[in-house]
Amino acid sequence: MNFSIQSLYNWYRNTIRNPKYRWWLILGSLAYLFSPIDIAPDFIPVVGLIDDAAIMALLVSEVSQMLIENVKLRQSQNSAKNSSADSAYSASPVEDKVVDVQAVSVK
């Protein structure tokens, strides 16, 4: 088995996107941050903080990305809901218009 930081990062990203394991991974990451037991102990001046900073940065970036995707999904659902409600109340049906375009290749 080939172990690398990239494979660990890919596993973390794929697991945090799985709804079944998402909260377990978030809680585990938070427990690791606040736990005195680390891969590199915190009493070592620089090295001790690197692992905590890496886990924190990864956790914050993934959770914020999930929140942004959730907000965008809700906005698109609300806009689709509002547009369907608007078309239901309009007097004339909405017509699809086709626009013909003549494209010319430029080299």
Residue, then its C-alpha position, 0 to 999 in steps of 0.5 A: m500500500n502506497f501511503s502519502i499525504q495526498s492519499l490521506y487528504n483525498w480520503y479526508r475530503n471524500t469521507i467528509r462529503n459522505p453524510k453518513y461519516r461527516w459529523w463523526l469526522i468533524l467531531g474527531s477532528l475537533a477532539y484531536l485539536f483539543s486533545p493533549i495526545d497528538i502525533a507531534p506533541d504541542f510542547i515541541p515549539v514549532v513542530g507541535l503546532i504544525d499538525d494542529a494547524a494543518i488539521m484546523a485549516l483542513l477542517v475549516s476549509e472543508v466545512s466552509q466549502m460545504l456551507i457555501e455549497n449548501v447556501k448556493l443549493r438553497q438559493s437555487q431552490n428558492s429562485a426555482k420556486n419563486s420563478s415557478a410561482d411567478s409563472a403560475y400567476s402570469a396571464s400569458p404562458v411563458e414562451d420559449k424563444v429560439v435564437d439562431v446564431q451563425a458562428v465563424s471560426v477565427k484563426 
